[in-house]
């Protein structure tokens, strides 16, 4: 199979990865715009390299003309979550979508692999629109915690180094590391509420500060320099107290002041 044909085969998968990555990132943005906790922490995607596809076909006895039908992970999406509980929320979220059809599920969290690998896999069908019309392609979605992803990345690198013939002592250490990862995820789940409260407070504070700075920037256009300096000094004073309630009060007062200038601008236009 020549390179040009490979490019034609892989292009729909590249489109699918780009679109799916964008959609999952938009889910994160939607949660955060509404001030809510997102079960998705981060997303990335990739299209399998030709060399990896050929290696898989050789290993599983797949003919090259059967690649699109029998290789499910040419397009891959990895979704990273903070907590194990979030993984199953993401699974529900994917199941509920009308633009994605789930065709296979493998729960390697409940049923961990012998190697210690843990992740939730979903094989999906996704329709992209091409110049030749709609094209349904398969993609594999891997959903895992940050800790699981760290372990899986290391394990994958070692498997590549040893060509699937890893020495027993390395396997033992990986197994021990996997047990530690399980304990870490369990501990994080136990203090999940405290972590989420802290992160939520941080997001609220960041949003308030952004609104304040936007208002100050807008006031530069209409207020006199002395008043702006006074507002900035007051903001730095309030900010130094690290008190969300005080920041909210300052934002309310600043919004009233900005609204007064807007009203004044409208009156000037009417005169």
TORKOL-4160 file (C-alpha; in steps of 0.2 Angstrom, whole numbers, padded with zeros to 4 digits, m for minus):
271
<pt num="1" X="0000" Y="0000" Z="0000"/>
<pt num="2" X="0008" Y="0017" Z="m0005"/>
<pt num="3" X="0009" Y="0032" Z="0006"/>
<pt num="4" X="m0004" Y="0042" Z="m0004"/>
<pt num="5" X="m0017" Y="0028" Z="m0001"/>
<pt num="6" X="m0012" Y="0028" Z="0018"/>
<pt num="7" X="m0015" Y="0047" Z="0019"/>
<pt num="8" X="m0032" Y="0044" Z="0011"/>
<pt num="9" X="m0036" Y="0031" Z="0024"/>
<pt num="10" X="m0030" Y="0040" Z="0039"/>
<pt num="11" X="m0037" Y="0058" Z="0034"/>
<pt num="12" X="m0055" Y="0054" Z="0040"/>
<pt num="13" X="m0048" Y="0047" Z="0057"/>
<pt num="14" X="m0038" Y="0064" Z="0059"/>
<pt num="15" X="m0054" Y="0073" Z="0056"/>
<pt num="16" X="m0063" Y="0063" Z="0069"/>
<pt num="17" X="m0049" Y="0065" Z="0082"/>
<pt num="18" X="m0050" Y="0084" Z="0079"/>
<pt num="19" X="m0069" Y="0085" Z="0081"/>
<pt num="20" X="m0070" Y="0074" Z="0096"/>
<pt num="21" X="m0056" Y="0083" Z="0105"/>
<pt num="22" X="m0064" Y="0099" Z="0102"/>
<pt num="23" X="m0081" Y="0093" Z="0108"/>
<pt num="24" X="m0074" Y="0086" Z="0124"/>
<pt num="25" X="m0065" Y="0102" Z="0127"/>
<pt num="26" X="m0081" Y="0112" Z="0124"/>
<pt num="27" X="m0089" Y="0101" Z="0138"/>
<pt num="28" X="m0075" Y="0106" Z="0150"/>
<pt num="29" X="m0078" Y="0124" Z="0145"/>
<pt num="30" X="m0097" Y="0123" Z="0147"/>
<pt num="31" X="m0095" Y="0116" Z="0165"/>
<pt num="32" X="m0083" Y="0129" Z="0170"/>
<pt num="33" X="m0093" Y="0143" Z="0162"/>
<pt num="34" X="m0108" Y="0138" Z="0172"/>
<pt num="35" X="m0097" Y="0138" Z="0188"/>
<pt num="36" X="m0098" Y="0119" Z="0190"/>
<pt num="37" X="m0086" Y="0105" Z="0192"/>
<pt num="38" X="m0081" Y="0096" Z="0176"/>
<pt num="39" X="m0078" Y="0077" Z="0177"/>
<pt num="40" X="m0066" Y="0079" Z="0163"/>
<pt num="41" X="m0050" Y="0087" Z="0168"/>
<pt num="42" X="m0041" Y="0086" Z="0151"/>
<pt num="43" X="m0042" Y="0078" Z="0134"/>
<pt num="44" X="m0030" Y="0073" Z="0120"/>
<pt num="45" X="m0031" Y="0063" Z="0104"/>
<pt num="46" X="m0020" Y="0055" Z="0091"/>
<pt num="47" X="m0021" Y="0045" Z="0075"/>
<pt num="48" X="m0011" Y="0029" Z="0076"/>
<pt num="49" X="0006" Y="0029" Z="0066"/>
<pt num="50" X="0007" Y="0018" Z="0051"/>
<pt num="51" X="0021" Y="0008" Z="0058"/>
<pt num="52" X="0010" Y="0004" Z="0073"/>
<pt num="53" X="m0005" Y="m0001" Z="0062"/>
<pt num="54" X="0006" Y="m0012" Z="0052"/>
<pt num="55" X="0013" Y="m0020" Z="0068"/>
<pt num="56" X="m0005" Y="m0023" Z="0075"/>
<pt num="57" X="m0011" Y="m0030" Z="0058"/>
<pt num="58" X="0004" Y="m0042" Z="0058"/>
<pt num="59" X="0001" Y="m0048" Z="0076"/>
<pt num="60" X="m0017" Y="m0051" Z="0074"/>
<pt num="61" X="m0017" Y="m0057" Z="0056"/>
<pt num="62" X="m0027" Y="m0043" Z="0049"/>
<pt num="63" X="m0026" Y="m0040" Z="0030"/>
<pt num="64" X="m0022" Y="m0022" Z="0025"/>
<pt num="65" X="m0039" Y="m0021" Z="0016"/>
<pt num="66" X="m0048" Y="m0025" Z="0032"/>
<pt num="67" X="m0039" Y="m0011" Z="0042"/>
<pt num="68" X="m0054" Y="0001" Z="0044"/>
<pt num="69" X="m0066" Y="m0014" Z="0048"/>
<pt num="70" X="m0055" Y="m0023" Z="0061"/>
<pt num="71" X="m0043" Y="m0010" Z="0069"/>
<pt num="72" X="m0054" Y="m0001" Z="0082"/>
<pt num="73" X="m0040" Y="0011" Z="0089"/>
<pt num="74" X="m0033" Y="0020" Z="0073"/>
<pt num="75" X="m0042" Y="0036" Z="0081"/>
<pt num="76" X="m0039" Y="0037" Z="0099"/>
<pt num="77" X="m0046" Y="0049" Z="0112"/>
<pt num="78" X="m0039" Y="0050" Z="0130"/>
<pt num="79" X="m0050" Y="0058" Z="0143"/>
<pt num="80" X="m0041" Y="0062" Z="0160"/>
<pt num="81" X="m0051" Y="0063" Z="0176"/>
<pt num="82" X="m0047" Y="0068" Z="0194"/>
<pt num="83" X="m0056" Y="0055" Z="0202"/>
<pt num="84" X="m0062" Y="0037" Z="0199"/>
<pt num="85" X="m0080" Y="0042" Z="0201"/>
<pt num="86" X="m0078" Y="0055" Z="0187"/>
<pt num="87" X="m0074" Y="0041" Z="0175"/>
<pt num="88" X="m0091" Y="0033" Z="0176"/>
<pt num="89" X="m0099" Y="0051" Z="0175"/>
<pt num="90" X="m0090" Y="0053" Z="0159"/>
<pt num="91" X="m0096" Y="0036" Z="0153"/>
<pt num="92" X="m0114" Y="0041" Z="0156"/>
<pt num="93" X="m0111" Y="0057" Z="0147"/>
<pt num="94" X="m0104" Y="0048" Z="0132"/>
<pt num="95" X="m0118" Y="0036" Z="0132"/>
<pt num="96" X="m0131" Y="0050" Z="0132"/>
<pt num="97" X="m0124" Y="0059" Z="0116"/>
<pt num="98" X="m0133" Y="0057" Z="0100"/>
<pt num="99" X="m0118" Y="0061" Z="0089"/>
<pt num="100" X="m0108" Y="0046" Z="0096"/>
<pt num="101" X="m0113" Y="0027" Z="0095"/>
<pt num="102" X="m0105" Y="0016" Z="0108"/>
<pt num="103" X="m0101" Y="m0001" Z="0100"/>
<pt num="104" X="m0090" Y="m0009" Z="0114"/>
<pt num="105" X="m0085" Y="m0006" Z="0132"/>
<pt num="106" X="m0071" Y="m0013" Z="0142"/>
<pt num="107" X="m0070" Y="m0009" Z="0161"/>
<pt num="108" X="m0052" Y="m0012" Z="0166"/>
<pt num="109" X="m0055" Y="m0003" Z="0182"/>
<pt num="110" X="m0067" Y="m0015" Z="0189"/>
<pt num="111" X="m0058" Y="m0029" Z="0180"/>
<pt num="112" X="m0040" Y="m0024" Z="0181"/>
<pt num="113" X="m0028" Y="m0032" Z="0168"/>
<pt num="114" X="m0015" Y="m0045" Z="0175"/>
<pt num="115" X="m0001" Y="m0032" Z="0172"/>
<pt num="116" X="m0009" Y="m0019" Z="0183"/>
<pt num="117" X="m0017" Y="m0009" Z="0169"/>
<pt num="118" X="m0032" Y="0001" Z="0174"/>
<pt num="119" X="m0043" Y="0011" Z="0162"/>
<pt num="120" X="m0061" Y="0012" Z="0155"/>
<pt num="121" X="m0061" Y="0009" Z="0136"/>
<pt num="122" X="m0075" Y="0013" Z="0124"/>
<pt num="123" X="m0076" Y="0009" Z="0105"/>
<pt num="124" X="m0087" Y="0021" Z="0097"/>
<pt num="125" X="m0093" Y="0025" Z="0079"/>
<pt num="126" X="m0093" Y="0043" Z="0074"/>
<pt num="127" X="m0099" Y="0051" Z="0058"/>
<pt num="128" X="m0089" Y="0065" Z="0049"/>
<pt num="129" X="m0094" Y="0075" Z="0034"/>
<pt num="130" X="m0082" Y="0074" Z="0020"/>
<pt num="131" X="m0081" Y="0080" Z="0002"/>
<pt num="132" X="m0088" Y="0063" Z="m0003"/>
<pt num="133" X="m0102" Y="0063" Z="0010"/>
<pt num="134" X="m0104" Y="0056" Z="0027"/>
<pt num="135" X="m0091" Y="0043" Z="0033"/>
<pt num="136" X="m0093" Y="0033" Z="0049"/>
<pt num="137" X="m0076" Y="0029" Z="0057"/>
<pt num="138" X="m0072" Y="0020" Z="0073"/>
<pt num="139" X="m0062" Y="0027" Z="0088"/>
<pt num="140" X="m0057" Y="0021" Z="0104"/>
<pt num="141" X="m0060" Y="0032" Z="0120"/>
<pt num="142" X="m0049" Y="0029" Z="0135"/>
<pt num="143" X="m0055" Y="0036" Z="0151"/>
<pt num="144" X="m0043" Y="0036" Z="0166"/>
<pt num="145" X="m0037" Y="0046" Z="0181"/>
<pt num="146" X="m0021" Y="0056" Z="0182"/>
<pt num="147" X="m0013" Y="0042" Z="0192"/>
<pt num="148" X="m0019" Y="0028" Z="0180"/>
<pt num="149" X="m0012" Y="0038" Z="0166"/>
<pt num="150" X="0005" Y="0041" Z="0174"/>
<pt num="151" X="0006" Y="0022" Z="0177"/>
<pt num="152" X="0000" Y="0017" Z="0159"/>
<pt num="153" X="0012" Y="0029" Z="0151"/>
<pt num="154" X="0027" Y="0022" Z="0160"/>
<pt num="155" X="0021" Y="0004" Z="0157"/>
<pt num="156" X="0019" Y="0008" Z="0138"/>
<pt num="157" X="0036" Y="0015" Z="0137"/>
<pt num="158" X="0044" Y="m0001" Z="0145"/>
<pt num="159" X="0034" Y="m0013" Z="0134"/>
<pt num="160" X="0041" Y="m0003" Z="0119"/>
<pt num="161" X="0058" Y="m0005" Z="0126"/>
<pt num="162" X="0058" Y="m0023" Z="0130"/>
<pt num="163" X="0047" Y="m0028" Z="0114"/>
<pt num="164" X="0033" Y="m0036" Z="0125"/>
<pt num="165" X="0047" Y="m0047" Z="0134"/>
<pt num="166" X="0048" Y="m0037" Z="0150"/>
<pt num="167" X="0060" Y="m0045" Z="0163"/>
<pt num="168" X="0051" Y="m0052" Z="0179"/>
<pt num="169" X="0059" Y="m0040" Z="0191"/>
<pt num="170" X="0052" Y="m0025" Z="0181"/>
<pt num="171" X="0035" Y="m0033" Z="0180"/>
<pt num="172" X="0035" Y="m0035" Z="0199"/>
<pt num="173" X="0040" Y="m0017" Z="0202"/>
<pt num="174" X="0026" Y="m0011" Z="0190"/>
<pt num="175" X="0013" Y="m0022" Z="0199"/>
<pt num="176" X="0019" Y="m0014" Z="0215"/>
<pt num="177" X="0017" Y="0003" Z="0208"/>
<pt num="178" X="0000" Y="m0001" Z="0201"/>
<pt num="179" X="m0006" Y="m0006" Z="0219"/>
<pt num="180" X="0001" Y="0011" Z="0225"/>
<pt num="181" X="m0009" Y="0019" Z="0211"/>
<pt num="182" X="m0025" Y="0010" Z="0217"/>
<pt num="183" X="m0022" Y="0016" Z="0235"/>
<pt num="184" X="m0018" Y="0034" Z="0229"/>
<pt num="185" X="m0035" Y="0035" Z="0219"/>
<pt num="186" X="m0044" Y="0028" Z="0234"/>
<pt num="187" X="m0037" Y="0041" Z="0246"/>
<pt num="188" X="m0041" Y="0055" Z="0233"/>
<pt num="189" X="m0059" Y="0048" Z="0233"/>
<pt num="190" X="m0060" Y="0049" Z="0252"/>
<pt num="191" X="m0055" Y="0067" Z="0252"/>
<pt num="192" X="m0064" Y="0072" Z="0236"/>
<pt num="193" X="m0077" Y="0084" Z="0244"/>
<pt num="194" X="m0063" Y="0094" Z="0252"/>
<pt num="195" X="m0053" Y="0095" Z="0236"/>
<pt num="196" X="m0068" Y="0100" Z="0226"/>
<pt num="197" X="m0073" Y="0113" Z="0238"/>
<pt num="198" X="m0055" Y="0120" Z="0237"/>
<pt num="199" X="m0055" Y="0120" Z="0218"/>
<pt num="200" X="m0072" Y="0128" Z="0217"/>
<pt num="201" X="m0067" Y="0142" Z="0229"/>
<pt num="202" X="m0052" Y="0145" Z="0218"/>
<pt num="203" X="m0063" Y="0146" Z="0202"/>
<pt num="204" X="m0075" Y="0158" Z="0210"/>
<pt num="205" X="m0061" Y="0169" Z="0216"/>
<pt num="206" X="m0053" Y="0169" Z="0198"/>
<pt num="207" X="m0070" Y="0173" Z="0190"/>
<pt num="208" X="m0073" Y="0188" Z="0202"/>
<pt num="209" X="m0055" Y="0195" Z="0199"/>
<pt num="210" X="m0057" Y="0193" Z="0180"/>
<pt num="211" X="m0074" Y="0203" Z="0181"/>
<pt num="212" X="m0066" Y="0217" Z="0192"/>
<pt num="213" X="m0051" Y="0219" Z="0180"/>
<pt num="214" X="m0062" Y="0220" Z="0165"/>
<pt num="215" X="m0073" Y="0233" Z="0173"/>
<pt num="216" X="m0057" Y="0243" Z="0178"/>
<pt num="217" X="m0051" Y="0242" Z="0160"/>
<pt num="218" X="m0068" Y="0248" Z="0154"/>
<pt num="219" X="m0068" Y="0263" Z="0166"/>
<pt num="220" X="m0051" Y="0268" Z="0159"/>
<pt num="221" X="m0061" Y="0275" Z="0144"/>
<pt num="222" X="m0073" Y="0285" Z="0154"/>
<pt num="223" X="m0067" Y="0289" Z="0171"/>
<pt num="224" X="m0053" Y="0302" Z="0176"/>
<pt num="225" X="m0035" Y="0296" Z="0180"/>
<pt num="226" X="m0036" Y="0300" Z="0198"/>
<pt num="227" X="m0052" Y="0290" Z="0201"/>
<pt num="228" X="m0045" Y="0275" Z="0192"/>
<pt num="229" X="m0029" Y="0276" Z="0203"/>
<pt num="230" X="m0040" Y="0276" Z="0218"/>
<pt num="231" X="m0050" Y="0261" Z="0212"/>
<pt num="232" X="m0035" Y="0251" Z="0208"/>
<pt num="233" X="m0027" Y="0255" Z="0225"/>
<pt num="234" X="m0043" Y="0249" Z="0233"/>
<pt num="235" X="m0044" Y="0233" Z="0223"/>
<pt num="236" X="m0026" Y="0229" Z="0228"/>
<pt num="237" X="m0030" Y="0232" Z="0246"/>
<pt num="238" X="m0046" Y="0221" Z="0245"/>
<pt num="239" X="m0036" Y="0207" Z="0235"/>
<pt num="240" X="m0023" Y="0207" Z="0249"/>
<pt num="241" X="m0036" Y="0201" Z="0262"/>
<pt num="242" X="m0039" Y="0185" Z="0252"/>
<pt num="243" X="m0058" Y="0186" Z="0256"/>
<pt num="244" X="m0070" Y="0181" Z="0243"/>
<pt num="245" X="m0085" Y="0190" Z="0251"/>
<pt num="246" X="m0075" Y="0206" Z="0252"/>
<pt num="247" X="m0070" Y="0204" Z="0233"/>
<pt num="248" X="m0089" Y="0201" Z="0229"/>
<pt num="249" X="m0094" Y="0217" Z="0238"/>
<pt num="250" X="m0080" Y="0227" Z="0229"/>
<pt num="251" X="m0086" Y="0219" Z="0212"/>
<pt num="252" X="m0104" Y="0225" Z="0216"/>
<pt num="253" X="m0099" Y="0242" Z="0220"/>
<pt num="254" X="m0088" Y="0243" Z="0205"/>
<pt num="255" X="m0102" Y="0237" Z="0194"/>
<pt num="256" X="m0114" Y="0251" Z="0201"/>
<pt num="257" X="m0100" Y="0264" Z="0197"/>
<pt num="258" X="m0098" Y="0257" Z="0179"/>
<pt num="259" X="m0117" Y="0257" Z="0177"/>
<pt num="260" X="m0117" Y="0275" Z="0182"/>
<pt num="261" X="m0105" Y="0280" Z="0168"/>
<pt num="262" X="m0114" Y="0270" Z="0155"/>
<pt num="263" X="m0130" Y="0279" Z="0160"/>
<pt num="264" X="m0121" Y="0295" Z="0159"/>
<pt num="265" X="m0114" Y="0291" Z="0142"/>
<pt num="266" X="m0132" Y="0287" Z="0136"/>
<pt num="267" X="m0138" Y="0304" Z="0142"/>
<pt num="268" X="m0124" Y="0313" Z="0133"/>
<pt num="269" X="m0129" Y="0305" Z="0117"/>
<pt num="270" X="m0147" Y="0310" Z="0119"/>
<pt num="271" X="m0143" Y="0329" Z="0122"/>
